[in-house]
Amino acid sequence: MTIYTGILFVHAIAVLVLTASLTIEAWMLFQLRRASSPGEVRSWTAPVPGLTVASISSLVIVYVTGAYLTESLRAWEFAWPRFAVLEIILFAVLGALTGRRLRAIRRLCNNASEIESGWNAGLRSPLLKISLSIRIWIVIGTILLTAAKPEFVESLSIVVASVLLGWVSSLATLGRTRAISTARAGSR
């Protein structure tokens, strides 16, 4: 096994960990939207610190190993690695915003004197779903960039399409969630 193969293996594992973190976050958000008490919210937000560490660590590993692999291929002169770095940065920014919001929700639930509407409104924030959806599509777009190795215009198109697909898919699920919430409220 060569160093390149070992680094590629570590890179692939880091992408899998990142994908697993997104899956856990999606399940957690699904359960949080169904929570009816601060205790339920606390139990579903308990993994947030570990999830944050796993996500940040794997994102750093993806960046460092990806940079090494790109340098090994002498590919920095092409557009696709630069756009892949842009997507990693965008992923990190959206992840930081989501993490900040989830930590705030945890704090509200830990403070018994806070009113229910504070944590409940935080759970209904569209930012959580939009961020998650866009980050999922960013991972897909980055995989496409590294597999296809397109030129500038195609690389830019992939990045824009990733963000737009994430945005649109989150709006579709937000609309469905609002309709379900309205139906539940009407049946009570």
C-alpha positions as CSV (number, residue, x, y, z in Angstrom):
1,M,0.0,0.0,0.0
2,T,1.3,3.4,-0.9
3,I,1.0,6.6,1.1
4,Y,-1.4,7.9,-1.6
5,T,-3.7,4.9,-1.1
6,G,-3.6,5.3,2.7
7,I,-4.4,9.0,2.5
8,L,-7.3,8.2,0.0
9,F,-8.6,5.6,2.4
10,V,-8.6,8.1,5.4
11,H,-10.2,10.6,3.1
12,A,-13.0,8.2,2.2
13,I,-13.6,7.2,5.9
14,A,-13.8,10.9,6.8
15,V,-16.4,11.5,4.1
16,L,-18.4,8.5,5.5
17,V,-18.2,9.9,9.1
18,L,-19.4,13.3,7.8
19,T,-22.3,11.6,6.0
20,A,-23.1,9.6,9.1
21,S,-23.1,12.9,11.1
22,L,-25.5,14.4,8.7
23,T,-27.8,11.3,8.9
24,I,-27.8,11.5,12.7
25,E,-28.5,15.2,12.6
26,A,-31.4,14.6,10.2
27,W,-32.9,12.0,12.5
28,M,-32.3,14.3,15.5
29,L,-34.1,17.2,13.8
30,F,-37.0,14.9,12.9
31,Q,-37.4,13.8,16.5
32,L,-36.9,17.3,17.9
33,R,-39.8,18.7,15.8
34,R,-42.0,16.0,17.4
35,A,-40.8,16.8,21.0
36,S,-43.4,18.1,23.3
37,S,-41.4,18.8,26.5
38,P,-38.0,20.2,27.4
39,G,-37.0,16.8,28.7
40,E,-37.6,15.2,25.3
41,V,-35.6,18.0,23.6
42,R,-32.7,17.5,26.1
43,S,-32.6,13.8,25.3
44,W,-32.5,14.4,21.6
45,T,-30.0,17.2,21.8
46,A,-27.6,15.2,24.1
47,P,-25.5,14.0,21.1
48,V,-24.9,17.6,19.8
49,P,-21.4,18.0,21.4
50,G,-20.2,14.6,20.1
51,L,-21.8,15.3,16.7
52,T,-20.0,18.6,16.5
53,V,-16.7,17.1,17.3
54,A,-17.2,14.3,14.8
55,S,-18.3,16.7,12.1
56,I,-15.5,19.3,12.6
57,S,-12.9,16.6,12.8
58,S,-14.0,14.8,9.7
59,L,-14.3,18.0,7.8
60,V,-10.8,19.0,8.7
61,I,-9.6,15.5,7.7
62,V,-11.4,15.8,4.4
63,Y,-9.8,19.1,3.7
64,V,-6.3,18.1,4.7
65,T,-6.3,14.7,2.9
66,G,-8.1,16.3,-0.1
67,A,-5.4,18.9,-0.4
68,Y,-2.7,16.2,-0.2
69,L,-4.5,14.1,-2.9
70,T,-4.9,17.2,-5.1
71,E,-1.3,18.1,-4.7
72,S,-0.2,14.6,-5.5
73,L,-2.2,14.8,-8.7
74,R,-0.8,18.3,-9.4
75,A,-4.4,19.4,-9.9
76,W,-4.5,22.8,-8.2
77,E,-4.3,24.5,-11.6
78,F,-7.8,23.1,-12.4
79,A,-11.1,24.7,-11.3
80,W,-12.7,21.7,-9.6
81,P,-10.4,21.5,-6.5
82,R,-10.8,25.2,-5.8
83,F,-14.6,24.8,-6.0
84,A,-14.4,21.7,-3.7
85,V,-12.6,23.9,-1.2
86,L,-15.3,26.6,-1.6
87,E,-17.9,23.9,-0.8
88,I,-16.0,22.7,2.3
89,I,-16.0,26.3,3.5
90,L,-19.7,26.8,2.8
91,F,-20.4,23.5,4.6
92,A,-18.4,24.6,7.6
93,V,-20.2,28.0,7.8
94,L,-23.7,26.4,7.6
95,G,-22.6,23.7,10.1
96,A,-21.4,26.4,12.5
97,L,-24.8,28.3,12.3
98,T,-26.7,25.1,12.9
99,G,-24.5,24.1,15.8
100,R,-24.9,27.5,17.4
101,R,-28.7,27.2,17.1
102,L,-28.8,23.7,18.5
103,R,-26.6,24.7,21.5
104,A,-29.0,27.7,22.2
105,I,-31.9,25.3,22.1
106,R,-30.1,23.0,24.6
107,R,-29.4,25.9,26.9
108,L,-33.1,27.0,26.8
109,C,-34.2,23.5,27.7
110,N,-31.7,23.2,30.6
111,N,-33.0,26.4,32.1
112,A,-36.3,25.4,33.8
113,S,-37.5,29.1,34.1
114,E,-37.5,29.6,30.3
115,I,-41.0,29.5,28.7
116,E,-41.9,26.8,26.3
117,S,-42.2,29.1,23.3
118,G,-38.5,29.9,23.3
119,W,-37.2,26.3,22.7
120,N,-40.3,25.4,20.7
121,A,-39.7,28.4,18.3
122,G,-36.1,27.4,18.0
123,L,-37.0,23.9,16.9
124,R,-39.3,25.2,14.3
125,S,-36.6,27.5,12.8
126,P,-36.3,26.9,9.1
127,L,-32.6,27.5,9.3
128,L,-32.0,24.0,10.8
129,K,-33.7,22.2,7.9
130,I,-32.3,24.6,5.2
131,S,-28.8,24.2,6.5
132,L,-29.0,20.4,6.7
133,S,-30.5,20.1,3.2
134,I,-27.9,22.4,1.7
135,R,-25.0,20.6,3.5
136,I,-26.3,17.2,2.2
137,W,-26.3,18.5,-1.4
138,I,-22.9,20.1,-0.9
139,V,-21.5,16.7,-0.1
140,I,-23.1,15.3,-3.2
141,G,-21.8,18.2,-5.3
142,T,-18.3,17.8,-3.9
143,I,-18.3,14.1,-4.7
144,L,-19.4,14.9,-8.3
145,L,-16.7,17.6,-8.6
146,T,-14.0,15.1,-7.5
147,A,-15.3,12.3,-9.7
148,A,-16.0,14.3,-12.9
149,K,-13.1,16.9,-12.5
150,P,-14.9,19.4,-14.7
151,E,-13.7,22.7,-16.1
152,F,-14.5,26.1,-14.5
153,V,-18.1,26.7,-15.9
154,E,-19.2,23.1,-15.1
155,S,-17.6,23.3,-11.6
156,L,-19.4,26.5,-10.9
157,S,-22.6,25.0,-12.2
158,I,-22.2,22.0,-9.8
159,V,-21.7,24.3,-6.8
160,V,-24.7,26.5,-7.7
161,A,-26.9,23.5,-8.4
162,S,-25.9,21.9,-5.1
163,V,-26.9,24.9,-3.1
164,L,-30.1,25.4,-5.1
165,L,-31.1,21.8,-4.9
166,G,-30.5,21.9,-1.1
167,W,-32.6,25.1,-0.8
168,V,-35.4,23.8,-2.9
169,S,-35.6,20.4,-1.3
170,S,-35.6,22.1,2.2
171,L,-38.5,24.3,1.1
172,A,-40.5,21.3,-0.2
173,T,-40.1,19.5,3.2
174,L,-40.8,22.7,5.1
175,G,-44.0,23.1,3.3
176,R,-45.0,19.5,4.0
177,T,-44.0,20.0,7.7
178,R,-46.2,23.1,8.0
179,A,-49.2,21.3,6.4
180,I,-48.8,18.4,8.8
181,S,-48.5,20.7,11.9
182,T,-51.6,22.6,10.8
183,A,-53.5,19.3,10.3
184,R,-52.5,18.1,13.8
185,A,-53.5,21.4,15.4
186,G,-56.8,21.3,13.7
187,S,-57.6,17.8,14.9
188,R,-57.0,18.6,18.6
